Amino acid sequence: MATSYWSFLDNAAALGTEAAAKIARLELANINAMHAFAKDNSIPCDSNPCTTVDIIYDEAHWREAHTAVEAMRDALGPHDPAAVYSFHDREEVKAKFYCAGADPEPVGSISYAAGSISGYKLGIGVLKMALQKGLNLQTNTPATSLTKITDGYGSWEVLTPRGRIVADKLVLATNGYTAQLWKAFQGVIVPLRGQVTAHRPGSNMPKEGLATTYSFIYEDGYEYMVPRPAGAQNAGDILIGGGLVKAPNQGLHEYGTTDDTAVNDAISSYLYDTTPRYFGESWGRDHPDGRIRKEWTGIMGYSPDGFPFVGAIPGQEGLWASCSFQGHGMVLCWMCASALVQMMQGEDEGLDTWFPEAFRITKQRMEKRFHGRMHTSAVAENDLAV
């Protein structure tokens, strides 16, 4: 889900309108490129290009959304695919998107192009293709340390429980875990644990499953929702995550957490009740096997300025990175990886036509430190469900 309009005004204020437009276009291009790659290479990954809808529950966010979309249309042009949005009133939200809950009651909604995909299955498909081209894949082999070396066999050494790897070029694609391997990122990329629940559909939900992905946006937080598409395992199930601000201290203790084997009980309790609360009478009775099928957590990476780190690490020849995606990696990772490869091959002359300068790693960015929850974007934490 590319909620580009939510960040557009902030990006324009910080970077200028041209740079903000470049980010919005990159996010949509990233979605389209992933689905196209999966289709062209017949990767079974539940690829489902579709519309998404943001259900908004407070007037301030509703007004801000209108302002942001108008700014995007002015900057990109009303017919630019990245600036195409549709607004829906309260009654249409209830009738078209099944959001009949009265506590809270929706103000309106915004729909736009997006999609859902299994990031895991897509990754497996890409790895299989890479193995056919000679990739040496070492599973269950964590990297435990990274050191710069001068012994003539390579520039960088990675230690693992199964041995030593040396390389002249090394990429940190480690997101929230980056600082564990390269201490210069301590306080620069901060881990944040996010939580997701899988709900079996209620009796009144559409038998064919919901046609769109969703976000539910309220005064101090949000949830995001991805229905499992037709043909997928557990088709019709609803994956819903978020709820960070409903934990004690608005989820403060989830920052800095790297343990994805446990869940936060307060967030669990809140997420369990989201589907009947948002859908109201459209939900119906819970499934005979119970509402919740499964829940899990995952670790995201956040940066002080809210942008990923992509490129060469200053002063460290041969060390590169593509990480810190603010819980928004499914609309950033693919194109960032493409840009990184061009940089590593010395073919980045034309990158400035589409790749944001703000994403590149600089000494100045590396000197900033993350100061807390207010550094996170309004609607981002949506990658753990796909």
Secondary structure, 3 states (H helix, E strand, C coil): CCCHHHHHHHHHHHHCHHHHHHHHHHHHHHHHHHHHHHHHCCCCCCCEEEEEEEEECCHHHHHHHHHHHHHHHHHHCCCCHHHCCEEEEHHHHHHHHCCCCCCCCCCEEEEEEEEECCHHHHHHHHHHHHHHCCCCCCCCCCCCEEEECCCCCCCEEEEECCEEEEECCEEECCHHHHHHHCHHHCCCCEEEEEEEEEECCCCCCCCCCCCCEEEEEECCEEEEEEECCCCCCCCCCEEEEECHHHCHHHHHHHECCCCCCCCCHHHHHHHHCHHHHHHHHHCCCCCCCCCEEEEEEEEEEECCCCCCEEEECCCCCCEEEEECCCCCHHHCHHHHHHHHHHHHCCCCCCHHHCCCHHHECCHHHHCCCCCCHHHCCCCCCCCCCC
